[in-house]
Amino acid sequence: MQNEQHRDDESTICVRISKAEYAGAIIFVVRSPNASDVGVSGIVLLETKRTLVILTKKSERKSKAWLQCVVLLKKGRVFGISWRGKVILIYGDSIIFKGSERTKAKFKEKKAKPFI
């Protein structure tokens, strides 16, 4: 019984995170068609329909500026958010909406078909 309640809590959290506005969230790139994007992490400054603008630390310290803005496409990427010691994956293809539109949208739960 407690295990079932734990699963319900996880599914509720995933639904809430999928509908959330990501501005201000700390996010990182898990998978991307562009290998140089993998591992990029930072704070989301702006979320548009197709992109996330993230404030990150610069990898090179030659210039005086330590921070930089990176624009990442949502399509084809997998983002991660750390929550209570767990990593929650967000598929960019499923969040190609403006944040305000996504909070109103109703998502249908898709069950995986068994592979025989």
GULUMMI-424312 format. One record per residue: residue in three letters; z negated, x negated, y of N, C-alpha, C, CB in turn; residue number from 1. Coordinates in steps of 0.2 Angstrom, whole numbers, plus 2048, in hexadecimal, padded with zeros to 3 digits. Glycine has a CB too. Layout:
ala,Z,X,Y,Z,X,Y,Z,X,Y,Z,X,Y,NUM
...
END
This chain:
met,800,7FC,7FA,800,800,800,800,7FC,806,7FA,805,800,1
gln,7FC,7F6,806,7FC,7F2,80C,802,7EE,80D,7F6,7ED,80B,2
asn,805,7EC,807,80C,7E9,808,811,7ED,80B,80E,7E7,801,3
glu,811,7F4,809,816,7F9,80C,815,7F9,813,815,800,809,4
gln,80E,7FA,815,80D,7FA,81D,80F,7F4,820,805,7FB,81E,5
his,80E,7EE,81D,811,7E8,820,818,7E8,821,80F,7E2,81C,6
arg,81C,7EA,81C,823,7EB,81D,825,7F0,823,826,7ED,816,7
asp,822,7F5,823,823,7FA,829,822,7F7,82F,81F,800,828,8
asp,81D,7F3,830,81B,7EF,836,821,7EA,838,814,7EB,836,9
glu,823,7E7,833,829,7E2,834,82F,7E6,836,82A,7DE,82E,10
ser,831,7EB,833,837,7EF,835,836,7F2,83C,838,7F4,82F,11
thr,830,7F4,83D,82F,7F7,844,830,7F1,849,828,7FA,845,12
ile,82D,7EB,848,82E,7E6,84C,835,7E4,84D,82A,7E0,84A,13
cys,839,7E4,848,840,7E2,848,844,7E7,84C,843,7E1,841,14
val,843,7ED,84C,846,7F2,84F,844,7F1,857,844,7F9,84D,15
arg,83E,7F0,858,83C,7EF,85F,83F,7E9,862,834,7EF,860,16
ile,840,7E4,85F,843,7DE,861,84A,7DF,862,841,7D8,85D,17
ser,84D,7E2,85E,855,7E3,85E,856,7E8,864,857,7E7,858,18
lys,852,7EC,867,853,7F0,86D,850,7ED,873,850,7F7,86B,19
ala,84D,7E7,873,849,7E4,878,84E,7E1,87D,844,7DF,876,20
glu,84C,7E1,883,84F,7DD,889,84D,7D6,888,84D,7E0,890,21
tyr,852,7D1,888,850,7CA,886,84E,7C6,88C,855,7C7,882,22
ala,84F,7C8,892,84E,7C4,898,847,7C2,898,850,7C8,89E,23
gly,845,7BC,898,83F,7B9,898,83C,7B7,891,83A,7BE,89B,24
ala,840,7B8,88C,83E,7B6,885,840,7AF,884,842,7BB,880,25
ile,83C,7AC,880,83E,7A5,87D,842,7A6,877,837,7A1,87C,26
ile,848,7A3,877,84D,7A5,872,850,79E,870,852,7AA,874,27
phe,852,79D,86A,856,797,868,85C,799,863,851,793,864,28
val,861,795,863,867,796,85F,866,794,858,86D,793,863,29
val,867,798,853,866,796,84C,86D,794,849,863,79C,848,30
arg,872,798,84A,879,797,848,87E,799,84D,87A,79C,842,31
ser,883,795,84E,888,796,853,88F,793,850,886,793,859,32
pro,895,796,852,89B,793,850,89C,78C,854,8A1,797,853,33
asn,898,78B,859,898,785,85D,892,781,85B,899,786,865,34
ala,893,77B,857,88D,778,854,889,775,85A,890,772,850,35
ser,88B,773,860,887,771,865,882,776,868,88B,76E,86B,36
asp,883,77C,866,87F,782,869,879,782,864,882,788,869,37
val,879,780,85E,874,781,859,86E,77D,85C,876,77F,852,38
gly,868,780,85C,862,77C,85E,860,77D,865,862,775,85D,39
val,865,780,869,864,781,870,85E,786,871,86A,783,874,40
ser,859,785,875,854,78A,876,852,78A,87D,84E,788,871,41
gly,84F,78F,87F,84C,790,886,84B,797,888,851,78D,88B,42
ile,84A,798,88E,848,79F,891,84E,7A3,893,843,79E,896,43
val,84F,7A9,891,855,7AD,893,854,7AF,89A,855,7B3,88E,44
leu,858,7AD,89E,858,7AF,8A5,85C,7B5,8A7,85B,7A9,8AA,45
leu,861,7B6,8A3,866,7BC,8A5,869,7BE,89E,86B,7BA,8AA,46
glu,86A,7C4,89D,86D,7C7,897,873,7CB,89A,868,7CA,892,47
thr,879,7CA,898,87E,7CE,89A,881,7D1,893,884,7CA,89D,48
lys,886,7D5,893,888,7D9,88D,88A,7D4,888,88E,7DD,88F,49
arg,88E,7CE,88A,890,7C9,885,88D,7C3,885,897,7C9,886,50
thr,888,7C1,88A,886,7BA,88A,87E,7BB,88B,889,7B7,890,51
leu,87B,7B5,88A,874,7B3,88C,874,7AD,890,86F,7B3,885,52
val,871,7AD,896,870,7A7,89A,869,7A5,899,871,7A9,8A2,53
ile,869,79E,896,862,79C,894,861,795,898,862,79A,88C,54
leu,85A,795,89A,858,78F,89E,855,78A,899,853,791,8A3,55
thr,858,784,898,856,77F,893,854,779,897,85B,77E,88E,56
lys,851,775,893,84F,76E,895,856,76A,894,849,76B,891,57
lys,857,765,899,85D,761,898,85B,75C,893,85F,75D,89F,58
ser,861,75A,88F,860,755,88A,860,74E,88D,865,756,884,59
glu,863,74D,892,864,747,896,85F,747,89C,86B,745,897,60
arg,85C,741,89D,857,741,8A3,85A,73C,8A8,850,73F,8A1,61
lys,861,73C,8A8,864,737,8AD,863,73A,8B4,86B,736,8AC,62
ser,864,741,8B5,864,744,8BB,85D,746,8BD,868,74A,8BB,63
lys,85B,748,8C3,855,74A,8C5,853,751,8C2,854,74A,8CC,64
ala,858,755,8C1,857,75C,8BE,855,75C,8B7,85D,761,8C0,65
trp,850,75F,8B5,84E,75F,8AE,850,765,8AA,846,75E,8AD,66
leu,852,76A,8AE,854,771,8AB,85B,772,8AC,850,776,8AE,67
gln,85E,776,8A8,865,778,8A9,866,77F,8A6,86A,773,8A5,68
cys,86B,783,8A8,86D,789,8A6,872,789,8A1,86E,78E,8AC,69
val,872,78C,89B,877,78C,896,879,793,895,874,789,890,70
val,880,795,895,882,79B,894,884,79B,88D,888,79D,899,71
leu,882,7A0,889,883,7A1,882,886,7A7,880,87D,79F,87D,72
leu,88C,7A8,87D,88F,7AE,87B,88A,7B1,875,896,7AD,878,73
lys,88A,7B7,875,886,7BB,86F,88A,7BB,869,884,7C2,872,74
lys,891,7BC,86A,895,7BD,864,895,7B7,85F,89C,7BF,866,75
gly,894,7B8,859,894,7B3,854,88E,7AF,853,89A,7AF,855,76
arg,889,7B0,857,883,7AC,857,87D,7AF,854,882,7A9,85E,77
val,878,7AB,852,872,7AE,84F,86D,7AB,853,871,7AD,848,78
phe,868,7AF,857,863,7AC,85B,85C,7AD,857,863,7B0,862,79
gly,857,7AA,859,851,7AA,856,84C,7AB,85B,84F,7A4,852,80
ile,847,7AF,85A,841,7B0,85E,83B,7AF,85A,841,7B7,862,81
ser,836,7AB,85C,830,7AA,859,82B,7AF,85B,82D,7A3,85A,82
trp,828,7B3,856,823,7B8,857,81E,7B8,852,826,7BF,857,83
arg,818,7B6,854,812,7B6,84F,813,7B1,84A,810,7BD,84D,84
gly,816,7AB,84B,817,7A6,846,81D,7A8,841,811,7A6,842,85
lys,821,7AD,843,826,7AE,83F,82D,7AE,843,826,7B5,83B,86
val,832,7AC,840,838,7AC,844,83C,7B2,842,83D,7A5,842,87
ile,83E,7B6,847,842,7BC,847,849,7BA,849,83F,7C2,84B,88
leu,84E,7BB,845,855,7BA,846,858,7C0,849,859,7B8,840,89
ile,85C,7BF,84E,860,7C4,852,867,7C2,852,85D,7C4,85A,90
tyr,86B,7C6,84F,872,7C5,84E,876,7C7,855,875,7C9,848,91
gly,879,7C2,858,87C,7C4,85E,881,7C9,85E,880,7BD,860,92
asp,885,7CA,858,88A,7CF,858,886,7D6,858,88D,7CF,851,93
ser,880,7D7,856,87D,7DD,857,879,7DF,85D,877,7DE,851,94
ile,879,7DA,862,876,7DB,869,87C,7DB,86E,871,7D6,86A,95
ile,882,7DC,86D,887,7DC,872,887,7E2,876,88E,7DA,86F,96
phe,882,7E3,87A,881,7E8,87E,87D,7E5,884,87D,7EE,87B,97
lys,87D,7E9,88A,878,7E7,88F,871,7E9,88C,87A,7EB,896,98
gly,86C,7E6,88F,865,7E7,88D,863,7EE,88E,861,7E2,890,99
ser,865,7F1,894,864,7F8,895,867,7FD,891,865,7F9,89C,100
glu,86D,7FB,88E,871,800,88A,86E,7FF,883,878,7FE,889,101
arg,86C,7F9,881,869,7F8,87A,862,7FC,879,868,7F1,879,102
thr,85E,7FD,87E,858,800,87E,859,807,87C,854,7FF,884,103
lys,85E,80A,87F,860,811,87E,863,813,877,864,814,883,104
ala,867,80E,874,86B,80F,86E,867,810,868,86F,808,86D,105
lys,869,814,864,866,815,85D,86A,811,858,866,81D,85C,106
phe,866,80D,854,869,809,84F,868,80C,848,867,802,850,107
lys,86D,80C,844,86D,80F,83E,86B,809,839,873,812,83B,108
glu,866,80A,835,864,805,830,86A,804,82B,85D,806,82D,109
lys,86C,7FE,82A,872,7FD,825,86F,7FA,81F,878,7F9,828,110
lys,86F,7FD,819,86D,7FA,813,872,7F6,810,86A,800,80E,111
ala,871,7F0,80D,875,7EC,80A,877,7EF,803,872,7E5,809,112
lys,87E,7EF,802,880,7F2,7FB,87F,7EC,7F6,888,7F4,7FC,113
pro,87D,7EE,7F0,87C,7E9,7EB,882,7E6,7E9,879,7EC,7E5,114
phe,882,7DF,7E8,888,7DB,7E6,888,7DB,7DE,888,7D4,7E9,115
ile,88D,7DD,7DB,88E,7DD,7D4,893,7D9,7D2,88F,7E4,7D1,116
END
